[in-house]
Amino acid sequence: MGVINRIENIGRYALDFIAGLGRAGLMLWGAIAHLPRLQKGLPLLLKQIYVLGVRSMVIIVVSGLFIGMVLALQGYTVLADFGTVESLGPMVALSLLRELGPVVTALLFAGRAGSALTAEIGLMKSTEQLSSLEMMAVDPLKQVIAPRFWAGVISVPLLTMMFCLVGILGGHLVGVEWKGIDSGSFWSILQASVEWRQDIVNCLIKSTFFGVVVTWISLYRGYEVTPNPEGISKATTSTVVQASLVVLALDFLLTAIMFGQ
């Protein structure tokens, strides 16, 4: 009986996972299909971009500055041993654009905005606001989910570019102002090393994918939450954990596709 029960439990978990994945996929399709229209949906979209994106700028800017400074400080120590400190600029820029910028921004966005999204949607469900919208013949996917989804997808790439820019400035601050590297060499070698398609476009592609998965997970966990304080707390925690793991796994996959050749 013990073996049979374990097999039944495994089957039940597998079916629940598949069913949950299907519900999440349907919600994602509904959010994509309800692209906010310029006349009616734009105010809702701009409001959510402010809530999710603008209010996340402080943590993005501060984190980007210090990560860029740490990269420059560690990189200078290594490059000085080989007499190539002039390569500090491209080292900082490429590290941020190819890897650290998209990943760290997505992780910070999941912790700050993703958890807030889950808590907000979960609270709306527990107070029956979503049910009230349905009773008034208003589709919650169109009115609540879609604006937040598209705001997250738009905000993450913009925040990533801001993170990378501030990080490069932090690297310049350490390398040029502190360590005495020639400013002209720093910027000229950086400009010659960074490629538009290989680095900047791929950075935007990565961050867009991360924005989709982080916002999707956050909204789904809030939409499927158990409508009580304990359920909302667990959903908020699981949002950050799941989104972070998916971002790291997806980063490996995208990096292998973009740079693995």
C-alpha positions in Angstrom: 0.0 0.0 0.0 2.9 2.4 0.7 4.3 2.1 -2.8 0.8 2.6 -4.3 0.2 5.6 -2.2 3.5 7.2 -3.2 2.7 6.5 -6.9 -0.7 8.1 -6.4 0.8 11.1 -4.8 3.3 11.5 -7.6 0.6 11.2 -10.2 -1.6 13.7 -8.3 1.3 16.2 -8.1 2.0 15.8 -11.8 -1.6 16.4 -12.7 -1.8 19.4 -10.4 1.4 20.8 -12.0 0.1 20.3 -15.5 -3.3 21.8 -14.7 -1.6 24.8 -13.0 0.7 25.2 -16.0 -2.4 25.2 -18.3 -4.2 27.9 -16.2 -1.0 30.0 -16.2 -0.7 29.6 -19.9 -4.3 30.7 -20.4 -3.8 33.7 -18.2 -0.7 34.7 -20.2 -2.5 34.3 -23.5 -5.4 36.5 -22.1 -3.0 39.2 -20.9 -1.2 39.2 -24.3 -4.5 39.3 -26.2 -5.8 42.2 -24.2 -3.1 44.7 -25.4 -4.1 48.1 -23.9 -5.6 50.4 -26.4 -4.4 53.9 -26.8 -7.6 55.7 -25.9 -8.9 53.6 -22.9 -6.0 51.4 -21.8 -3.2 53.9 -22.0 -4.0 55.7 -18.7 -4.1 52.3 -16.8 -0.8 51.2 -18.5 1.0 54.5 -17.6 -0.2 54.3 -14.0 1.1 50.7 -13.7 4.4 51.7 -15.3 4.8 54.3 -12.7 3.9 51.9 -9.9 6.1 49.1 -11.1 8.9 50.9 -13.0 9.4 54.4 -11.6 9.1 53.3 -8.0 11.7 50.7 -8.6 14.3 53.2 -9.9 15.9 53.9 -6.6 16.9 50.3 -5.8 18.0 49.8 -9.5 20.2 52.9 -9.6 21.8 52.3 -6.2 22.4 48.6 -6.9 23.8 49.4 -10.4 26.2 52.0 -9.1 27.7 49.8 -6.4 27.9 46.7 -8.6 29.6 48.7 -11.3 32.1 50.1 -8.7 32.8 46.6 -7.3 33.3 45.2 -10.9 35.8 48.0 -11.6 37.6 47.6 -8.4 38.0 43.8 -8.7 38.7 44.0 -12.4 41.4 46.6 -12.0 43.2 44.3 -9.5 43.2 41.4 -12.0 44.0 43.5 -15.1 46.9 45.3 -13.3 48.7 41.9 -12.9 48.7 41.6 -16.7 49.4 45.3 -17.5 46.0 45.8 -19.3 44.2 48.2 -17.1 43.0 50.1 -20.2 40.6 47.2 -20.8 38.7 48.0 -17.6 36.0 49.9 -19.5 34.9 47.1 -21.8 35.2 44.5 -19.0 32.7 46.4 -16.9 30.4 47.3 -19.8 30.3 43.8 -21.3 29.8 42.2 -17.9 26.9 44.4 -17.2 25.3 44.3 -20.7 25.7 40.6 -21.3 25.0 39.2 -17.9 24.7 41.2 -14.7 22.4 43.9 -15.9 19.5 41.8 -17.1 19.8 39.2 -14.4 20.2 41.5 -11.3 17.6 43.9 -12.6 15.1 41.0 -13.0 15.9 39.6 -9.5 15.5 43.1 -7.9 12.3 43.6 -9.9 10.9 40.3 -8.7 11.7 41.1 -5.1 10.4 44.7 -5.2 7.6 44.8 -7.8 6.8 41.1 -8.3 6.0 40.5 -4.6 3.9 43.7 -4.5 2.0 42.5 -7.6 1.2 39.2 -6.0 0.1 40.8 -2.7 -2.1 43.3 -4.6 -3.9 40.8 -6.8 -4.2 38.4 -3.8 -5.7 41.1 -1.7 -8.1 42.0 -4.5 -9.2 38.3 -4.7 -9.6 37.9 -0.9 -11.8 41.1 -0.7 -13.8 39.8 -3.7 -12.9 42.8 -5.9 -12.2 40.5 -8.8 -15.6 38.8 -8.4 -17.3 42.2 -8.2 -15.8 43.1 -11.6 -17.1 39.9 -13.1 -20.6 40.6 -11.7 -20.4 44.0 -13.4 -19.5 42.3 -16.7 -16.0 43.6 -16.6 -13.2 41.2 -17.5 -10.6 41.1 -14.7 -8.0 40.0 -17.3 -8.5 43.0 -19.4 -9.0 45.6 -16.6 -6.6 44.3 -13.9 -4.1 41.7 -15.3 -3.3 43.0 -18.8 -2.2 46.6 -17.8 0.0 45.2 -15.0 1.5 42.5 -17.3 2.4 45.0 -20.1 3.7 47.5 -17.6 6.1 44.9 -16.2 7.2 43.8 -19.7 7.9 47.4 -20.6 9.5 48.4 -17.3 12.1 45.7 -17.0 14.1 46.5 -20.2 14.1 50.2 -19.4 15.3 49.5 -15.8 17.9 47.2 -17.2 19.3 49.9 -19.5 19.4 52.3 -16.5 21.1 49.7 -14.4 23.8 49.1 -17.0 24.3 52.9 -17.6 24.7 53.6 -13.9 27.0 50.6 -13.5 29.3 51.8 -16.3 29.4 55.3 -14.7 30.3 53.6 -11.4 33.1 51.7 -13.1 34.3 55.0 -14.6 34.2 56.6 -11.2 36.5 53.9 -9.7 38.7 53.3 -12.7 39.3 56.9 -13.8 38.7 59.1 -10.8 40.2 56.7 -8.2 42.7 54.4 -10.0 43.9 57.0 -12.5 43.1 55.3 -15.8 43.0 57.7 -18.7 39.4 58.7 -19.4 39.9 58.8 -23.1 41.2 55.3 -23.2 38.4 54.1 -20.9 35.7 55.4 -23.2 37.3 54.7 -26.6 38.2 51.1 -25.9 34.7 50.6 -24.4 33.1 52.1 -27.5 35.2 49.9 -29.8 34.4 46.7 -27.8 30.6 47.0 -27.3 28.6 45.9 -30.3 25.0 47.1 -31.0 23.5 43.7 -31.9 25.8 41.4 -30.0 25.6 43.2 -26.7 22.9 45.9 -26.5 20.2 44.1 -28.5 20.8 40.8 -26.8 20.6 42.6 -23.4 17.2 44.0 -24.4 16.0 40.6 -25.6 17.1 39.0 -22.3 15.5 41.7 -20.2 12.2 41.4 -22.1 12.0 37.7 -21.6 12.8 38.2 -17.9 10.1 40.9 -17.7 7.6 38.5 -19.2 8.3 35.6 -16.8 8.7 37.6 -13.6 5.4 39.6 -14.2 3.6 36.4 -15.4 4.6 34.4 -12.3 3.7 37.3 -10.0 0.3 37.8 -11.5 -0.5 34.1 -11.6 0.5 33.5 -8.0 -1.7 36.4 -6.9 -4.6 35.3 -9.1 -4.5 31.7 -7.8 -3.9 32.6 -4.2 -5.8 31.1 -1.3 -7.9 34.1 -0.2 -6.6 34.6 3.4 -3.7 36.4 5.0 -1.6 33.2 5.3 -2.3 32.3 1.6 -1.2 35.8 0.5 2.0 35.6 2.5 2.9 32.2 1.1 2.1 33.3 -2.4 4.3 36.4 -2.1 7.2 34.3 -0.9 6.8 31.7 -3.6 6.6 34.5 -6.2 10.1 35.7 -5.4 11.6 32.2 -5.1 10.0 30.9 -8.3 10.7 34.0 -10.4 14.3 34.1 -9.3 14.9 30.4 -10.2 13.2 30.8 -13.5 15.2 33.9 -14.3 18.5 32.1 -13.6 17.5 29.0 -15.6 16.2 31.1 -18.5 19.4 33.2 -18.4 21.5 30.1 -19.0 19.3 29.1 -21.9 19.4 32.5 -23.5 23.1 32.8 -23.0 23.7 29.5 -24.6 21.7 30.5 -27.6 23.2 34.0 -27.9 26.8 33.4 -27.0 27.3 29.6 -27.1 28.4 29.3 -30.7 
